Amino acid sequence: MALYDGVHKDRGELRIHENSDELATDLAEYIAEISEASVKERGVFAIALSGGSLIGLMGKLCEAPYNKTVDWSKWYIFWVDERVVAKNHADSNYKLAKDGLLSKVPIVPSHVHSINDSVSAEEAATEYEFVIRQLVKTRTISVSDISDCPKFDLILLGMGPDGHVASLFPNHPVLDASDEWVTFITDSPKPPPERITFTLPVINSASNVAVIAAGEAKAEALHSAIDEVGPDCPTLPARMVQPTKGKLVWFLDKSAASKLDGFQFSE
C-alpha cells in the first residue's frame, strides 16, 4: 500500500512508498499489468529498460506469482540507454539486466535487443535505431500517431541525483536532439564516457513512462523535476519527461519524496 497515490499537478501520477521494498512490490505489479494489457491489445509487449538501481527494484518479477503469470514469450526488451562497453563488462546495462532479471525468466533470446558493442558509439546508435525502425515496420513496436517516433508500451527510467534520465544529462546538447531516435555521447559526466541513448521525443512518445527513484540523494532533484519551480531553477532532464499522450508515473520512496511540496512523512 502506497503512502500516497495520486495525480500531482501536471506531472503525472505519484506513488510514494514507505521503503524501497514496498516500491519494488508495487513496481512489479504495475509492470505486470501493462504487460498483460499490451499483450491483450497488440499481442506483444515492447519494454525499454535503463540501468542503475532500477533492475534490482524489478527483481520481484522473477518471483511468484509473476514468474509464472507474466507471458514472458511476448516480451521484447530494449535499452533506453547503454554504455558502449563489452556485454560482459561491469558497466554494461545489458549485463546488469541479464544477471538480475533476464536470465531468471523465460524470455525468448531473440526478443532481447542489445546494442552492438564492437563498434563506435556513433555506429552503435545508428545500428540500434535501424533495429528499432525495422521492428516498427512489423508493428512489434507501435508508432506514434502524432509523430514518426516509436511508441514503446513501457519505458522505465531511473533518475540520478543530478536529475539525469537515460544518458540525458543536464545542459548537454543531446537534450535538443529531435531528428534521431537514438543518439550518442562521448563525454558523459559519469563514466564510462561513451553511451547511446534514446532522445527525448522517443521517451515522450511512449504509451507509459515510469520514473523510479529511491533514497534521500534524489530528493532535491525530484523537487525540481516535479514541483513548480521558478525561472532561476534549471530545467532538469527528468522534468523534460512529459509524455505527449502517454501516462507518466513516478515510483518513489519517502526519502526520495521528502522535499516535494506538501508531503511530510513521519519517521
Long-range contacts (C-beta under 8 A, 24 or more apart in sequence): 2-26, 3-254, 3-265, 4-257, 4-263, 8-226, 8-250, 8-260, 9-226, 9-227, 9-228, 11-225, 11-226, 11-248, 11-250, 12-243, 12-247, 12-248, 12-249, 12-250, 13-247, 13-248, 13-249, 13-250, 14-226, 14-249, 14-250, 14-252, 14-257, 14-260, 15-249, 15-250, 15-251, 15-252, 16-252, 16-253, 16-254, 16-257, 16-263, 16-265, 17-251, 17-252, 17-253, 17-254, 18-253, 18-254, 19-253, 19-254, 20-57, 20-214, 20-215, 20-253, 22-253, 23-57, 23-212, 23-214, 23-251, 23-252, 23-253, 24-56, 24-57, 24-58, 24-59, 24-60, 25-60, 26-251, 27-57, 27-58, 27-60, 27-210, 27-212, 27-251, 28-58, 28-60, 28-61, 28-66, 30-210, 30-249, 30-251, 31-58, 31-61, 31-154, 31-156, 32-61, 32-66, 32-69, 32-70, 34-153, 34-154, 34-208, 35-70, 35-71, 35-74, 35-75, 35-153, 35-154, 36-70, 36-71, 38-74, 38-153, 38-154, 38-207, 39-71, 39-74, 42-139, 42-142, 42-153, 43-74, 44-74, 44-75, 44-76, 44-140, 45-71, 45-74, 45-75, 45-76, 45-153, 45-154, 46-76, 46-78, 46-135, 46-140, 46-141, 46-142, 46-152, 46-153, 46-154, 47-75, 47-76, 47-77, 47-78, 47-152, 47-153, 47-154, 47-155, 47-156, 48-77, 48-78, 48-79, 48-80, 48-152, 48-154, 48-155, 48-156, 48-198, 48-206, 49-77, 49-78, 49-79, 49-80, 49-93, 49-97, 49-156, 50-79, 50-80, 50-81, 50-93, 50-156, 50-157, 50-158, 50-165, 50-166, 51-79, 51-81, 51-82, 51-83, 51-93, 51-96, 51-97, 51-158, 52-158, 52-160, 53-158, 53-212, 53-214, 54-156, 54-157, 54-158, 54-212, 55-96, 55-97, 55-100, 55-101, 56-100, 57-212, 57-214, 57-251, 58-100, 58-101, 58-156, 59-100, 59-101, 61-101, 61-105, 62-101, 62-104, 62-105, 67-104, 67-105, 70-105, 72-105, 72-106, 72-107, 72-108, 73-106, 73-107, 73-108, 75-107, 75-108, 75-111, 76-111, 76-113, 76-135, 76-140, 76-141, 77-102, 77-107, 77-111, 77-112, 77-113, 78-113, 78-132, 78-152, 79-113, 79-114, 79-115, 80-155, 80-156, 80-157, 80-166, 80-197, 80-198, 80-203, 81-166, 81-167, 81-168, 81-195, 81-196, 81-197, 81-198, 82-114, 82-115, 82-124, 82-195, 82-196, 82-197, 83-192, 83-194, 83-195, 84-115, 84-117, 84-120, 84-121, 84-124, 84-184, 84-192, 84-194, 84-195, 84-196, 85-117, 85-192, 85-194, 86-117, 87-114, 87-117, 91-191, 91-192, 92-117, 115-196, 120-194, 121-184, 121-185, 121-186, 121-194, 121-195, 121-196, 122-184, 124-184, 124-196, 125-180, 125-182, 125-183, 125-184, 125-196, 125-197, 126-182, 128-182, 128-196, 129-180, 129-181, 129-182, 132-181, 132-182, 133-181, 142-207, 144-205, 144-244, 144-245, 145-245, 146-244, 146-245, 147-201, 147-205, 147-244, 149-181, 149-201, 149-202, 149-205, 150-181, 150-202, 150-205, 151-205, 151-206, 151-207, 151-246, 152-202, 152-205, 152-206, 152-207, 153-206, 153-207, 153-208, 154-206, 154-207, 154-208, 154-209, 154-210, 155-198, 155-203, 155-206, 155-208, 155-209, 155-210, 156-210, 156-212, 157-203, 157-209, 157-210, 157-211, 157-212, 157-238, 157-241, 158-211, 158-212, 158-213, 159-211, 159-212, 159-213, 159-218, 159-221, 159-222, 159-225, 159-238, 160-190, 160-218, 160-221, 161-217, 161-218, 161-220, 161-221, 162-189, 162-221, 162-236, 163-221, 163-224, 163-225, 163-234, 163-236, 163-237, 163-238, 163-239, 164-190, 164-236, 164-237, 164-238, 165-203, 165-211, 165-237, 165-238, 165-241, 166-197, 166-198, 166-203, 166-237, 167-195, 167-196, 167-197, 168-197, 168-199, 168-200, 168-237, 168-240, 169-237, 170-234, 170-236, 170-237, 171-234, 174-199, 175-200, 175-237, 175-240, 200-237, 200-240, 200-241, 203-241, 203-243, 204-241, 204-242, 204-243, 204-244, 204-246, 205-243, 205-244, 205-246, 206-243, 206-246, 207-246, 207-247, 208-243, 208-246, 208-247, 208-249, 209-241, 209-243, 209-246, 209-247, 209-248, 209-249, 210-248, 210-249, 210-250, 210-251, 211-238, 211-241, 211-248, 211-249, 211-250, 211-251, 212-250, 212-251, 212-252, 213-250, 213-251, 213-252, 213-253, 213-256, 214-252, 214-253, 214-255, 214-256, 215-253, 215-255, 215-256, 216-255, 216-256, 216-258, 218-252, 218-256, 219-255, 219-256, 219-257, 219-258, 219-259, 220-259, 222-250, 222-252, 222-256, 222-257, 222-259, 222-260, 223-259, 223-260, 223-261, 226-250, 226-260, 227-260, 227-261, 228-261
